[in-house]
Amino acid sequence: MPDINWEPPFCAEGSSCFRLGVDADGNGYIAVKGQEDRYLTDSLDALRTLIIDIKAGKADHLL
């Protein structure tokens, strides 16, 4: 398992908490709190783009 530096979890009322992390090799990670051993990974640039797009409302149709 890579050495992942996890951020504090992002939690909403009554829902799962998600954690974002990075490693020294420039990879980004997303996991459910408590299940950090089962993560999605991609480049740090891909994680950055995902966050920017979500903030811009491009995923609002999923809500």
SVG drawing of the C-alpha trace seen along z (x, -y; Angstrom):
<svg xmlns="http://www.w3.org/2000/svg" viewBox="-30 -27 37 29">
<polyline fill="none" stroke="black" stroke-width="0.4" points="0.0,0.0 1.4,-3.4 2.2,-6.0 -0.8,-8.2 -1.2,-11.5 -4.9,-11.6 -6.8,-14.9 -9.4,-15.1 -12.7,-13.6 -15.4,-15.7 -18.7,-14.8 -22.3,-15.8 -25.3,-15.3 -26.4,-11.7 -24.1,-10.6 -20.7,-8.9 -17.5,-10.8 -15.0,-11.0 -11.3,-11.4 -8.8,-12.9 -5.2,-12.1 -1.9,-12.4 1.4,-10.6 5.0,-11.6 4.8,-10.4 2.0,-12.9 -1.0,-10.5 -4.3,-11.6 -6.7,-9.3 -10.3,-9.2 -11.8,-6.9 -14.7,-6.5 -13.7,-7.2 -12.8,-3.9 -12.2,-2.2 -9.0,-3.9 -7.6,-0.5 -10.2,-0.6 -9.4,-3.8 -9.7,-5.2 -6.5,-6.7 -5.4,-8.9 -2.9,-11.6 -2.9,-14.7 -3.8,-16.7 -6.9,-14.5 -7.9,-15.0 -7.4,-18.8 -9.6,-18.8 -12.3,-16.8 -12.4,-19.2 -12.5,-22.3 -15.3,-20.8 -17.4,-19.9 -16.9,-23.4 -18.0,-24.8 -21.3,-22.9 -20.5,-20.3 -21.8,-17.5 -24.9,-19.3 -27.2,-17.1 -26.1,-14.1 -27.7,-15.8"/>
</svg>
